Amino acid sequence: MKVSGFTFCRNAVKYDYPILESIRSVLPLCDEFIVNVGRCEDGTSELIRTIQDPKIKIVESVWDDSLRKDGLIYSQQTNIALGRCTGDWAFYIQADEVVHEDDLPIIRRSMQDHLRNPVVKGLLFRYLHFVADYWSTNPWFYHKAVRIIRNNGEVESCGDAV
């Protein structure tokens, strides 16, 4: 089983996104990790390179600002990274998300258990959305999202990439 991780980001330094923590949280599960970095001036690409892991592959893109309406730019940029993934599974994590380390064995087992079952197109994750600190959560944000997909070309990101 081969697992590709992927994400996109732009101006992660400027806006203080925890992109390094996001990538590192799923990197132990991944055989490769694709990071689509939008053109920016804040050193985001250099920040990603500080991870110094040979699994990380940086793709550079230019954002089409005409796609900002309804967040369509996010699905476009997500799909650019997804298109570079070569694994059986593709693990999508956004630049402001992390996966708890205790969940990694469960996630790996679930991917392995469903690898040969073509009916399973993706794996759904439960979410906690923290607000301001690590004790307060927002109960009105979405509670579940697909974050691992079977990488066979049948699934792609749409809308605002959630």
Secondary structure, DSSP 8 states (H G I E B T S, - for coil): --EEEEEEESSTTTTT--HHHHHHHHGGG-SEEEEEEE--SSSHHHHHHTT--TTEEEEEE---GGG-GGGHHHHHHHHHHHTT--SSEEEE--TT----GGGHHHHHHHHHHHTT-TT--EEEEE---B-SSSS-B-TTS--EEEEEEE-SSS----TT--
